[in-house]
């Protein structure tokens, strides 16, 4: 489920626990719903708008396959290498970051 509204992103940035693997940072905190909520961020350091959109699409696809815990909210932050990394590496970065984020 998508993370809405955008004001929740700021709260998760402040209170969430961070784990970085490769070029992916996962910030996790308690969610307000019984299903996992996911938001994806790709800042200007990733590149122009085309590269940022590609990075977000790739992260959403990897997150849909990750072992996300119910009742949690996640913000997945893209690093510059997300666009060019092989998808298998991207998936393993997301999976490892989600698994190692303390509950």
N, C-alpha and C positions, 0 to 999 in steps of 0.2 A: 504494500500500500504506500502511496506517495505521502511524503511528509509535508503537511500544510498546516497553518499558513507559514509564511516566510519568517514571521516573528519567532517561531519555534526553533529555527536554525540558530538564532543568537543565543537562546537559552541552552541549547545543546552544546554549542561552542564553549559557553561559560562553565557548565556543570558536568559535561561528559568526560569520559575516560578515553584517552587517545592511545592508539597503537599504530605504528608505522611499519609497513613491510614493502620493500621495493619503492615504487613511486606512488604508493597508495597509503593514505592515512584514514583510519576508521575511528570515528568518535561515537561512543555509545552511551546511552543513558536510559532511564526508565521511560517507557512509552505510556500513552494514555489509552491505547486500544489493545485488544487481545492478539492482534496480528502485528508482525514487525512493520515498522514504518521506516522508509528509506528516502533520504534526500541525497542528491549528488551535486558536488560543487567542482567547477573547473575555473580557476581564476586566470587573469591575464598572463601569468607566468607560463601557462600551458601554450599560449600562442594566440593567433588571431581567432576570430569567431568560428571559422570553419574547423580549426583544430580543437577548440574548446567543445564545440558541439559533438565532434567525433569522440572525444575523450569521454564526455558524459554518456553518449550512447553505449560505448564499450563498457563503462563502469556499471550502467544499469543492467546490461546483459550479464555481466559477471556476478552482480549482486543477486540477480534472479536465481542463480545456481548455487549461491553460498548458503551455508547452514545458519541462517538468521534465527535468533531466538524469539519466540512469541512474547509480546508485551514489552518489547524493547524498541527504541528509536535510534536509528543510525544515520550519521552524516558521513558520506564517503567523499574524500577530497582527492582530486587528481593532481599528480605531480607532472612535470613536463614530459617524462618518459612514457606516460600512459598511452599516448597516441601511437608511438612506434613500436612498443613492446609486443611480442607475440601474445596472442590471446590466452594461451596456456599459462604463460607467466603471469599475466594480469589476473586470471582466475586464481592462481595459487597465492598471489599477494593478497587478494581480497579474502580468500578462505582462511589464510593464516592470521591475518589481522583480526578477523571476526572471532576466530577460535581463541586467540590470545588476549582479547580484550577482557579485563576482569569483570566479573558479574557483580 
